Amino acid sequence: MPEILVHIAEGRTPESKKALMKDITDAVVKNFGVAAERVVVQIVESSKDNKSRGGVPFSEL
């Protein structure tokens, strides 16, 4: 059972996250040859205060 974790900063809409999970599932089905029901996709959201790039919190970018 493939399990895919996606780490993102908070702020995306439920619709965009649902679409992303569907697209990832479709890619895993196509490339790994497994049934869609076997694919687990989990989105892990972080507060923009708890994630940084180059030492600068996303909330300040």
N, C-alpha and C positions, 0 to 999 in steps of 0.2 A: 504494500500500500504506500504509494508516494505521498509524502507530506511536505508541503511547501510553506515556508514562513516568509512573510513580507514585512519588513520593518519600515514604518513611515512616520513622519511628523503628523500630529493631529490636524484636522481641518478639511479633509476630503468629505464629499457628500456620500450618503449611503448608496446612492445610485452609481456613483463612480467606483466605489469599492466593490459593489456587486458585479459590475461589468468587468473589472479587473480579475476578480475571482473566476468568472466564467471564461475569460480569455486564457488565463493560466491553466485552468482545467482542460480546455480544448487543446492547448499546446502539449500538455503532459500526455493526454490520450493519444494524440497524433504521433508523438516522438517516442513514447515508452510502450505503446500498444496495450494499455490497460483500460478497463472500463471506467467511465466517468464517476461511477458510484464508489470507486476505490480511491479516488484522489481527494486528499484533504488539503485545503488552502486556509491558512490562518493569517490574518492581518494583525500585526502588533503595532499599536499606536503609542507614540510617546508625546508627552507635552512638549511644546516648543521651547519651554524653559529647561527641559531635561535632555535636549539634544543639541549638539553644536557641530559646526564645521569650521576648521581652522581656529578652534578655541573660542569662537563667537557663538553664543546661543542662537538657535533659529529664531527666537522671539525678537532678536535684535537685527536680524538680516533683512 
